[in-house]
Amino acid sequence: MTTTWQGLRTDPRGEIFLDPVGYADQERWHAVAAELRSEAPVLRVEAEGYTPFWAVTRHADVFAVSRDNERFRNTRNSVLGPDLQFAFLNSLGIEPKTLIHMDGHEHSAHRGLANDWFRPRAVARRQEAIDAIAAEFVATFRERQGRCDFAQDIAVPYTLRVIMSIFGVPPEDESTMLRLTQGVFGAADPEYLGDLADPVALLTDTIGQFDEYFAHLSAERREHPTDDLATVIANGQVDGCPMDRHATLWYYIIVATAGHDTTSYALAGGVEALARRPDQLAQLQASPELVTGAVDEMIRWTSPVRHFLRYLEEPAELSGVEIPAGDRILLSYPSANRDERMFDEPMAFRVGRPNANRMIAFGGGEHFCLGSTFARRELRTIVPKLMETVETLELDGEPQWAQANFVGGVKHLPVRATLR
Ligand code: HEM
């Protein structure tokens, strides 16, 4: 089965949205995206094996489309992949159906189930637990004398532990959750493929394993409800009816997967940015009150979610380009977050950026990231602790990037710090 794109029939620059490897070269990727924002901000991309799409790269357009959930719909495939891959998943009856794939009432009714757990006040009640988990990983960093693979040793297990602690997955199962998440998000990365033949094999295998794990968890939480998110999902009713197995499975999958890879890429990428810029590190150490903006700057800078798709209900015009009804749009968050129309010197990483909170890495409108408050709080908790711990911080080798065109970032980050 063809699982990668086989060449472009349109402007070759459209490749940056498809090529999982291309994202690893951030300098080149952002140079091409900047060119597109200025010359072709709404670019039609036709690639062999893919339904054509329009790549939208300016902040104002990504914002406008995200907020208009009536004209720009989510239903159907919300993530870019080869058409054959979706046909194959559909034929097996395991096509994705998460909050991201729903619209209107169906979406709000499903989102309502978990919403209370993600409200700012509910997240604030978790502060003590998040503090304790952050302290544990900062202690690990100290034990290693500040020399480690920050992505794998700190960022990944920290963010995983926080989300799993509200989800209700016990610590001994965290490595399973991690492996399965990488199976969903990192399907194109050779490091995650292992013995499997191709990304589709990895994806179907992963979904099967998730199904098995969550069927078991669900049955247990129905019999013995506890105070965790898994119990809410297992017993959740939508419009007065229990969710079926397919809907329950995908609810679990989105909550289990969306919450840690994204946040850990933001944290690891933020730490990489600081390690490369001693002046920014010193500024954040000297002015801890900058942390709120600095964390938003880390999320703007890394934009771990590379895209989502929307479908046009009726013809629309964006940046002067007419797009016909039925077509699909790719919202490029990394590009929007470096738009010079919104951010002054967007290619500079600045912990004191005054409008970092205008970043659009969490999307917008009705699908605005459910876990944004959690993600921000996780980073706002650990970053100051790290700043108090390190005197200096530098790279201890070349960072390695995940090969993924959906969710990605720095996956290996060798660092060396002197400690206070
Ligand atoms: C830095 C970290 C994160 C980033 C960059 C991020 C990004 C995003 C984006 C771009 C969307 C789609 C928004 C749209 O379509 O307009 C989204 C949706 C979502 N995110 Fe996050 N996310 C992060 C962390 C989290 C966390 C910690 C959770 C917790 C479980 C989470 C759960 C979700 C869910 C459930 C949705 C679907 C919402 C819906 O469709 O109604 N995310 N996220």
Boltz pocket constraint, residues with backbone or C-beta under 6 A from the ligand:
constraints:
  - pocket:
      binder: B
      contacts: [[A, 66], [A, 99], [A, 100], [A, 101], [A, 111], [A, 163], [A, 254], [A, 255], [A, 256], [A, 258], [A, 259], [A, 260], [A, 262], [A, 263], [A, 266], [A, 299], [A, 303], [A, 304], [A, 305], [A, 308], [A, 333], [A, 360], [A, 361], [A, 362], [A, 363], [A, 364], [A, 365], [A, 366], [A, 367], [A, 368], [A, 369], [A, 370], [A, 371], [A, 372], [A, 374], [A, 375]]
      max_distance: 6.0
